[in-house]
């Protein structure tokens, strides 16, 4: 049981909720999108498999990142299983391989009408997460490219994969929804980098706060807390988004206001971003993800 608890901690369970919810929300959006789906068991089965897949995939991605961030985590996160010595590299690699293989297997099983779009989307996301952590690419050390290789698999492709559990992704709507979340994470993912500057500098990771300073980096990422959610209202007005029009407008306006508030928290005293281990903006990033995911599901299902 002690070993299982270590692996549970190694998976970073709190971070698994957002991708699982994102996959389920993407499937719900597809079910309610025009033309709406008629009830059949596959509307539950495939999204359920996909939701489990998203959590398992993210656990594997977390594990891979911790393996290649071991020296950085000795400074930034010394209590984690690897730097603390509670888990060895052999066990970490085994966990990572099993998680990735299981995620791909589950993605293959998500095949409505015999389409395996989910598998190919997840395979592309796997390559993106490997590029983020593993040399020689290791985009984590390359400034904005680190943000890009987080935003694509965890924002854009995640939503499209969820959509693929119900409808084909051969259309603009799923990619537009994915772009909303991808653009949000393109900037918002930097909120975790401010407090990690010391370890990242030692590990050769040139994050935005290290490249441009705390204050300038905070200003640079601020549009990502506002612009993507304006896209919701625009998408509803232009009929790219086919969910409930007024619920989408409310969602867009509410998330935009929320984003402005988070920008205010970041920009009023940006120096605090580099002092507090988990600045309030980091917590709000996750809350914004949860609210937006649930909001899309509601707007499409009602």
Number of C-alpha atoms within 10 A of each C-alpha: 6 8 10 9 11 15 19 13 13 21 26 15 14 9 14 18 15 19 27 24 23 31 31 30 27 30 30 26 32 31 22 21 21 12 9 14 13 8 9 8 7 15 19 15 15 22 26 19 19 30 26 20 27 30 24 25 29 27 24 28 23 20 25 24 19 22 19 14 22 20 18 22 22 15 17 19 19 15 13 19 22 24 21 14 11 14 16 13 12 9 11 20 15 11 18 23 15 14 23 22 14 17 27 21 13 23 28 20 20 27 20 19 11 8 16 17 23 28 22 14 19 24 17 14 23 20 12 21 26 17 19 25 23 16 12 8 12 20 25 26 20 17 18 18 17 24 23 22 25 25 25 22 26 24 25 24 25 30 31 30 35 34 32 29 36 27 24 18 19 10 10 10 20 27 18 19 25 26 21 21 25 28 23 27 27 23 24 23 19 22 26 18 22 28 20 24 23 16 19 23 15 12 16 12 22 21 26 26 23 18 15 14 15 22 18 14 20 25 14 15 21 20 18 21 26 23 18 22 26 19 18 25 22 15 21 19 15 9 12 16 24 21 24 17 18 13 18 24 20 15 23 26 17 17 24 21 16 18 25 17 16 20 21 14 17 23 18 10 11 20 15 18 26 21 13 12 16 16 18 15 20 21 12 18 19 17 14 18 20 17 13 21 23 19 20 23 22 19 22 24 15 9
